[in-house]
Structures are given as C-alpha cells and as structure tokens.
Amino acid sequence: MASSIGIMDSGYFVGRNEILNWINNRLQLNLSRIEEAASGAIQCQMMDLTYPGVVQMHKVNFDAKTEYDMIQNYKILQETLNKLKIDKHIEVNRLVKGRPLDNLEFLQWLKRHCDSVNGGIVNENYNPVERRNKGGKDRTKSSVRNSKSLQTNTNNPASSNAFNSNRTSGFKQFQSSEATSSAEIHALSKEVTDLKLSVDLLEKERDFYFAKLRDIEILCQTPELENLPISVAIKKILYAADEKESALEEAQDYLNQKLNIDDAEAEADPET
C-alpha cells in the first residue's frame, strides 16, 4: 500500500474543502458536500469553462435526480473527453451512486487536469450562471408561443377541436415516450447488474489462481527444494518480468541442460 501511495500524483491529495471551494468559486455555486456533484452536470460545466464551446451545454441536465438522467450527463462528459482526445475513462456506475470517495477522486482528477490547461487561468468573461441556463430562453419562447396559440384556438371552435385532438395525441406520445424511458432504465439497470456479477466472478477466479501460484512459490522456496532444477525452472516462470513472452521455453531449456549434465556426471562416475 505504501508503495502505491508513493507513486500517486499530488493532485489526488487535494482535500474535500479545497475541491468544494474550487467548484463554488469558479461556477458561482454553494455546494457543501462532494456528493452534490454526483449528477455529472458540474463536471460538464467545468469542462465548458476550461474548453469554451466544446461541451453541448444545452443538453446538460442540472436538475438530474435519477440515475438515468445522471448517466446522460456523463455520456455528454465522456463524449467531450473523447472529442478532446483526453484518455480518461469515467466510472459512471460508481459516481451516480453518490459515494463521496469515488466522486472526490474523480473531482481531484478533474481539478488537476483543468489546472494544467493554460496554467489554470480561465476566461474572466465566462458567466457560469448564464451558461447553466443555456437553452432556457429558447424553451421560454416556445412556451410563450404555445400560450398564444392556446388563446387563439380557444376563441375558434374548429381550432379548439383540432387543438384538443392534438393535445390527446401529444399526451399519448408522452405516455409512449415515458414507457420507453422506463424500459431503457430497466435495461441499463440489468446491464449494470450483469456487469457487476461478471466482475465479481472474474475477481474470485483471479484470487483462486493467485493463491495456487503463491502456494507453489512457497513450496519452491523451502530449503530442501529451492536448489533443485525443477524448483529453479518453476521460479523462472513465476518471476519472469516480460509480460508479452512466455518463460516456459527458457525454463525447459534450463531443466534439460541440468538433467543432461546430471546424466553425464552419473555415467562418468558409476559408483555414485
């Protein structure tokens, strides 16, 4: 554990309070807990602040409460990272659970990255509140137009009937869309569950074979066996540093060489 901590980047030692201050100051927010950033919207806006015009802010949902809506935000974030050729995989399934440690680690990475761009200097003309409301004006205009249309239609019987028909049709479409969203959420939840089961099985299998290799290593290190050719050959395989090439051939050559030497010595000295 100590060695792994020693090689970690200093960015991962930034504390919770410093992360919260960084978010609140730059985005004009008032977060008090790390898990409040679990929806992914804040991360999207931090990237929008760092790389103006790259993030599709009109698609970011700052009111996301369900895991489905949060996942959509993280999809936007992952697409942004891919577009910028930033090699970072987002552990979405962990982040949307709102676990403080997982979210803190991701925000530590995000802060370190954003601070590395242009020396951490950001555009002073950036208006975080306005950017969060991007697309809001369009929605407001649409609502006003619909309201005016409603007033006109209620004064015209024929238009009113057409409006009622359209409203019924629209409601049915909404119900269909809602059912589709529920089905998608169910499918995603099942996929996440299946992936977790697969990971658990792989970890158990890894631990099983690792325990066997450890037993073999301990056996080969016993004083009575450690200098025997077969033990040396096995340790050559266990301690091979090259991951791409198998050490089996080298171990076999060593073993054959030692056995041939022993046979030759036995022939030369029959009394032994």
RAUR-V612109 format. One record per pair of residues at least 12 apart in sequence whose C-alpha atoms are under 6 Angstrom apart, sorted by sequence separation. I is the first residue (numbers start at 1). J is the second residue. If there is no record, write none. Layout:
i->[I;I]
j->[J;J]
This chain:
i->[60;233;41;229;39;41;40;44;40;38;38;38;35;35;34;58;58;12;11;27]
j->[73;251;62;255;70;73;73;77;74;95;96;98;98;100;100;134;135;108;112;128]
